[in-house]
């Protein structure tokens, strides 16, 4: 690791992330995993959300790796609770933030910025750099204020697009306001970070060369120590294929169900001793209506969401894993759940359009199909099931996936890349 001669000790990093363990969200998981793996002295400012559901299995040792963790209270409106938001997403085509600038967490900005200012001005804390993690994008507005008031070198980690996100519904007024806020963040940050090349290109195409030169790509990561050994895999005769994660908005299990109906009616033997599990938030009535008695009983089972560690165990003990994305011409999203899948070492099949997830699954050596092309889904799913049968007949203990690709997503490797970005920022 490069050490700036002006900062010979481990750099002091101040991280602002609304989502942090034990709050259960993909951002909590990924931010905590990255930060605890850094060769830096890390202080975290996160949310203490009133009445929130918690999951103590998300990186339970993270606070012992930090210099401090400062939790700032936030009391969401009833409709902002996780359960209410997820339930509403089942029936809404997109997430609607029509009256939110930048989002429904904006009241967290001032108390959080004030607490950090007090830590710096009264407590004498002097960070070498600042990183803010969105979503929510309120985190970036906190970063902008701290950069302007204290001149701290700043990395704005976007992960997903802001105004370019096709799954966020903004009216003409809030779109313009958020576009200006995004512009201010990009202009003031020293580096802006995205989780895929596709997301970087989408967001930064509207900026000039100076701003484009600030853009970096840092993928999500997995911790290989969190998984059960492959010797613990499903010992039963059936092939178990799992999808872990929520279906909401335009993300739907319908392409999978339609493909299974086509296979069942044309070549039912393909599905002998095969079971599909959908683990997470899914509309049971939608699944039942789509099946409409046309599939064998118990071919598809639905399970409620499970704690994070249990989700990793379910990945490790599956024969195969599914990614099912919304239909589109291009998907820039790199789901953190896909990176968890990679860590499990189990084969992955992607029902996903052109874009970041499709490219990664192909690089690993997995089959993919466009969710709009049911014949393609049928063909590739049948081949995937045969792959899993062949692995059962051989040795199921081997780790699946191109090892050169897999290693690039291990927490240690990704943390080292972030340290390069951190030292680059400090040296500016």
Residue, then its C-alpha position, 0 to 999 in steps of 0.5 A: x500500500x502506498x503511504x503518503x509521506x505527509x501521513x505516515x500512519x494508517x490514514x484516518x477515514x471518516x465514513x458516512x453511511x445511513x445503512x450500517x449493521x445491524x440495519x438490514x440492507x444491502x448497503x449495510x452489508x457491503x459498506x461494513x464489509x469494505x470498511x472492516x477490511x481496510x488498512x485504515x483507522x475508520x470512524x463511521x457515522x450511521x443511522x439509529x433508526x427508530x423501530x427498525x428491524x435489525x439483523x445481528x448476523x450482518x458483519x457482527x464483528x465490524x465495530x471491533x474493527x473501527x475506531x468509533x461508530x457514531x449513530x445519529x437517531x432518525x425517526x422515519x414516517x410510518x410509511x418509511x419503515x422497511x416493511x411498509x416500503x417493501x410491501x408497497x413496492x410489490x404493487x408499484x412499478x417504480x419507487x416514487x420519490x416525487x416529493x423527495x429531494x434528494x430522498x425521504x431521509x433528508x431530515x437526517x442531514x442536519x443533525x448528522x452534519x452537526x454531530x460530525x462538526x462537533x466531533x471535529x471542532x470540539x472533539x479534535x478529530x482530524x480525518x485524513x479523508x471522508x467517504x459517503x455511501x449512497x443510497x440514500x443520497x442524503x449521505x452525499x449532501x452531508x459529505x458536500x457540507x463537510x467538504x465545504x466547511x472543513x476541506x476534507x478530501x472526499x470520496x462520494x460512493x454512488x453505487x447505483x445511479x441517482x437521477x439516471x436510475x430508471x426505477x426511481x420516479x421523479x417528476x419534472x421539478x424533483x428531477x431538476x432539483x436532484x439533477x442539480x444536487x447530483x451535479x454539486x456532489x460530482x463537482x465538489x467530490x475528489x473522487x466519485x465511485x460506482x460499482x460497475x463500468x456500466x453505471x459509471x458510464x451512464x451517470x458520467x456521460x452528461x459530465x465534462x472530461x474533468x469530472x469524468x476523470x474523477x470516476x472510479x469503479x469499485x465492485x461489491x465484495x464477499x468474505x470467503x470466511x462467511x460461507x459453509x464448506x461445500x461438504x455441507x451441501x444438500x445431501x438429498x437426491x433432488x436438485x435444489x435451485x434457489x433465488x435469494x432476494x426480493x421481487x418488487x416493482x418490475x423485478x418479477x419471477x414471471x419469466x422463470x415461471x413461464x419457462x418452467x411451464x414450457x419445459x413441464x409441458x414439452x419435456x417434463x423429464x428435465x424437471x424430475x427431482x428438481x425444486x426451486x426455492x424463492x427466498x425473500x419478498x415475493x407476491x404469493x398470489x402472483x406466483x399462484x396465479x402464474x402457475x395456475x395448476x400447470x406445474x407439478x406441486x412443490x416444484x416452486x416453493x416460496x420462503x420468507x426472507x431469512x437473516x443474512x447468515x442464513x441466506x449465505x448458508x442457503x446459497x452454500x447448500x444449493x445446487x444452483x443459484x438464480x439471478x432474475x432481473x427486470x426486463x430492459x434494453x440495458x441493466x447497469x446494476x450489479x446486484x450485491x446478492x450476485x457477489x454473495x452468490x460468487x462467494x458461495x462457489x455455486x453455479x449461477x444462472x442469470x435471467x438478466x438483460x444485457x449489462x453488468x450482471x449478464x457480463x459478470x455471469x458470463x465471465x464466471x462461466x454461467x449461462x444467461x438469458x434475456x427475461x424477454x426471450x422465454x424460448x432462450x430462458x427455456x433453453x438455457x435453464x434446461x442446460x443449467x439443470x443438466x449442468x447441475x445433474x452432471x456436477x451431482x454425478x461427479x464431485x460437487x465439492x469443487x468451487x464453481x466459477x472462473x477463479x481469476x474472476x472470483x478472486x477479484x471480488x474477495x473483500x481483501x482484493x476490493x479493500x486494497x483497490x479502495x485503499x489506492x483510491x483513498x491514498x490518491x484522494x489524500x494526496x490530491 
